[in-house]
């Protein structure tokens, strides 16, 4: 039987929060009318923030509170399991800082419906408008008028996930904690014979990090200004991806990742604040990946224990 999200009643939303800002309720209000149910999975926000979330949930959402930050992957899995338990077949996955278009779900459903062999589509991603960073790529219109294109991976936020495919592929990889969680899932889906597609038109506003531009005589460079924690997870999980999915033979994935980390360190040193802490985090991430140390970051004693991953997307 075709697994197509033909009706709004088949689609729910899973929104992961961590220290959400005061504008979160307004952003969520654009999501709730588009789906049959909304599940907010909070990763250990403060008491005041949870009070705000309870108020939001009273307006038409279910709130699931984790006592601590369990990471994006675990929160997504909690939301997906809840969605399946309540009989949904599709889940719209969202970060707390994404502002969706009023017709996002309708367009995602139409995109899936236009794709041949839709039963083998694991996830439909959304292109996005980057409101604070480097201008996004121009819309690539297909000569045949297709609404979608096949891609290697999509970002989690704004993606419509087939829960049937999710059950077959296995959960989001919790040891990654954050960063490359979406990429690794998409790679695993494609290895299992599923398709990953993305809309050709942007359906949301979303920003990666806190981007700043830096003009040089011959070009303009952009940097995301991610926090030290995010720099750690990016370096570590990228190295794991190179080891498991890269084409480098033997142990050359270590060298390839090391070179990437050097480039990242150069950009941090040239353009970002808190340079020493971030550079240390990059090398710690690379070394932990080489040694196979996964899960939450083992934090230096003097650093704060807070891991503000959604405040720094």
C-alpha positions in Angstrom: 0.0 0.0 0.0 1.5 3.4 -0.9 2.9 5.3 2.0 2.0 8.8 1.0 1.1 11.6 3.5 -2.0 12.4 1.5 -3.9 13.9 4.5 -2.9 16.3 7.3 -4.1 13.7 9.7 -1.1 11.5 8.9 1.5 14.2 9.7 2.7 15.3 13.1 5.5 17.7 14.1 8.4 16.9 16.4 10.1 20.1 17.7 13.3 19.8 19.8 14.0 22.6 22.3 16.9 23.7 24.5 16.7 27.0 26.3 14.1 28.4 23.7 13.9 32.2 23.4 10.8 34.3 24.0 9.9 34.3 20.3 9.5 30.5 20.2 5.7 30.5 20.8 5.2 32.8 17.8 7.3 30.4 15.6 5.5 27.4 16.9 2.1 29.0 16.1 3.0 28.7 12.4 3.5 25.0 12.8 0.5 23.8 14.8 -2.2 24.6 12.3 -0.4 22.6 9.6 -0.2 19.2 11.4 -2.5 16.9 13.3 -0.4 17.0 16.5 2.7 18.7 17.7 5.3 17.1 20.1 7.8 19.3 21.8 10.8 17.4 23.2 12.7 19.6 25.6 16.3 18.9 26.6 16.6 20.1 30.1 15.7 23.8 29.8 15.4 26.0 32.9 12.3 26.1 35.1 11.2 29.5 33.6 11.6 28.2 30.1 9.7 25.0 30.9 6.9 27.2 32.3 6.8 29.0 29.0 6.7 25.7 27.1 3.8 24.4 29.3 1.9 27.5 28.3 2.6 26.8 24.7 1.6 23.2 25.0 -1.7 24.2 26.5 -2.5 25.8 23.2 -2.4 22.6 21.3 0.9 20.7 21.7 2.2 17.8 23.8 5.3 18.6 25.9 7.9 15.9 26.8 10.5 17.1 29.3 14.0 15.5 29.6 15.7 16.3 32.9 19.0 17.1 31.2 20.4 17.7 27.7 20.3 14.3 26.1 21.3 15.6 22.7 19.4 16.2 19.5 19.5 12.6 18.3 18.0 11.2 21.5 15.3 13.9 21.5 14.4 13.2 17.9 14.1 9.5 18.7 11.9 10.2 21.6 9.6 12.3 19.4 9.6 9.8 16.6 8.7 6.9 19.0 5.8 9.0 20.4 4.6 9.8 17.0 4.5 6.2 15.9 2.8 5.2 19.2 0.0 7.6 18.4 -0.4 6.2 14.9 1.3 8.8 12.7 3.1 7.8 9.6 5.0 11.1 8.9 6.8 13.6 11.2 7.9 17.1 10.4 11.1 17.6 12.3 12.0 21.1 13.4 14.6 23.0 15.4 13.3 25.6 17.8 14.6 28.6 15.8 13.2 27.7 12.4 10.4 29.9 11.1 8.3 27.8 8.7 6.2 29.1 5.8 2.4 28.9 6.3 2.1 26.2 3.6 5.2 24.2 4.4 3.5 20.9 5.1 1.2 21.2 2.1 4.2 21.8 -0.2 6.3 19.0 1.4 3.4 16.6 0.8 3.0 17.7 -2.8 6.7 17.3 -3.3 6.6 13.7 -2.0 3.5 13.0 -4.2 5.3 14.2 -7.3 8.2 11.8 -6.8 8.0 8.4 -8.6 8.6 5.4 -6.3 7.6 7.6 -3.4 7.4 4.5 -1.1 11.2 4.4 -1.2 11.5 8.1 0.0 12.8 8.2 3.6 12.8 11.9 4.0 11.8 15.1 2.2 14.0 18.1 3.1 13.3 21.8 2.8 15.5 24.3 1.2 15.7 27.4 3.3 16.3 31.2 3.3 19.3 32.1 5.4 18.2 35.3 7.0 21.5 36.3 8.7 24.2 34.6 6.8 25.6 34.2 3.4 23.0 34.3 0.6 21.6 30.9 -0.1 22.0 29.3 -3.5 19.6 30.5 -6.2 16.5 28.3 -6.8 17.5 25.5 -9.2 14.4 25.1 -11.4 14.1 21.7 -13.2 13.4 21.9 -17.0 10.6 19.4 -16.5 9.1 21.4 -13.7 10.0 18.9 -10.9 9.4 20.2 -7.4 12.3 18.3 -6.0 15.9 17.0 -6.5 17.6 14.0 -5.2 20.4 14.8 -2.7 22.9 13.1 -0.5 21.5 14.5 2.7 19.2 17.2 4.1 19.2 19.1 7.4 17.0 17.9 10.2 14.9 21.1 10.5 12.1 21.3 8.0 12.4 17.7 6.9 9.3 15.4 6.5 10.4 12.0 7.8 8.7 8.7 6.8 8.2 6.9 10.1 7.9 3.6 8.2 11.3 4.2 6.7 12.6 5.4 10.1 11.6 2.1 11.6 13.4 0.1 8.9 16.6 2.2 8.9 17.1 2.4 12.7 17.0 5.5 14.9 19.0 8.6 14.7 22.5 7.9 16.0 22.5 9.0 19.7 26.2 8.7 20.2 26.7 11.6 17.8 24.7 13.8 20.3 24.5 16.7 17.9 26.0 17.6 14.5 26.0 15.2 11.5 23.0 13.4 13.1 21.0 14.3 10.0 23.8 13.6 7.5 24.6 10.2 9.0 20.9 9.2 9.0 20.5 10.1 5.3 23.7 8.2 4.4 22.4 5.2 6.2 19.0 5.5 4.5 20.6 5.7 1.0 22.8 2.7 1.8 19.6 0.8 2.7 18.1 1.6 -0.7 15.9 4.6 0.3 15.8 8.0 -1.4 16.5 11.4 0.1 15.0 14.3 -1.7 14.7 18.1 -1.2 12.4 20.8 -2.4 13.7 23.1 -5.0 12.1 26.1 -3.4 12.8 27.3 0.2 10.0 26.6 2.6 11.4 28.2 5.8 13.8 30.7 7.2 16.7 29.2 9.1 20.2 30.3 10.0 23.3 28.2 10.7 25.2 29.5 13.7 25.7 33.2 14.2 27.3 34.0 10.8 29.6 37.0 10.2 31.2 38.2 7.0 34.8 39.3 6.7 36.0 41.3 3.6 39.4 40.6 2.1 40.8 42.5 -0.9 39.9 39.6 -3.3 36.9 38.0 -1.6 34.5 37.8 1.3 34.8 35.0 3.9 32.0 33.8 6.1 32.3 32.0 9.5 29.5 30.6 11.6 30.9 31.5 15.1 29.7 28.2 16.5 30.4 27.6 20.3 33.3 25.5 21.5 30.9 22.6 22.1 29.6 22.7 18.6 33.2 23.0 17.2 34.0 19.8 19.2 31.0 17.8 17.8 31.5 19.0 14.3 35.2 18.0 14.2 34.5 14.6 15.9 31.5 13.5 14.0 32.9 14.7 10.7 35.9 12.5 11.4 33.6 9.5 12.1 31.8 10.1 8.9 35.0 10.1 6.9 36.0 6.8 8.6 32.7 5.1 8.0 31.5 6.6 4.7 34.6 8.1 3.1 36.5 6.7 0.1 39.9 7.0 1.7 41.7 3.6 2.1 43.4 2.4 5.2 43.8 5.0 7.9 44.0 8.0 5.6 40.7 9.2 6.9 42.6 10.4 9.9 44.9 12.6 7.8 42.0 13.9 5.7 40.1 14.9 8.8 43.2 16.4 10.3 43.6 18.6 7.3 40.0 19.7 7.5 40.5 20.5 11.2 43.5 22.6 10.3 41.4 24.6 7.9 38.7 25.1 10.5 41.4 26.2 13.1 42.7 28.7 10.6 39.3 30.2 10.1 38.6 30.4 13.9 42.0 32.0 14.5 41.4 34.6 11.8 37.8 35.6 12.3 36.2 34.3 15.6 36.2 35.2 19.3 37.2 32.8 22.1 39.9 31.4 19.8 41.9 29.3 22.2 38.8 27.5 23.7 37.4 26.7 20.2 40.7 25.5 18.8 41.2 23.2 21.8 37.6 21.9 21.2 38.4 21.1 17.5 41.5 19.1 18.4 39.7 17.3 21.3 37.0 16.4 18.9 39.4 15.0 16.3 41.3 13.0 18.9 38.2 11.6 20.5 37.0 10.4 17.0 40.4 8.7 16.4 40.1 7.0 19.8 36.5 6.1 19.3 35.2 8.2 22.3 31.6 9.1 21.5 28.5 10.4 23.3 28.5 13.8 25.2 31.7 15.7 25.3 34.1 15.0 28.1 34.4 18.5 29.3 37.5 20.3 30.6 37.2 21.0 34.3 37.2 24.8 34.0 34.5 24.9 31.4 30.8 25.4 32.1 28.7 22.2 31.9 26.0 23.9 29.8 25.7 22.7 26.3 23.6 25.3 24.5 23.3 23.4 21.2 20.0 25.0 19.9 21.0 28.5 21.0 23.9 28.0 18.6 22.4 26.1 15.6 
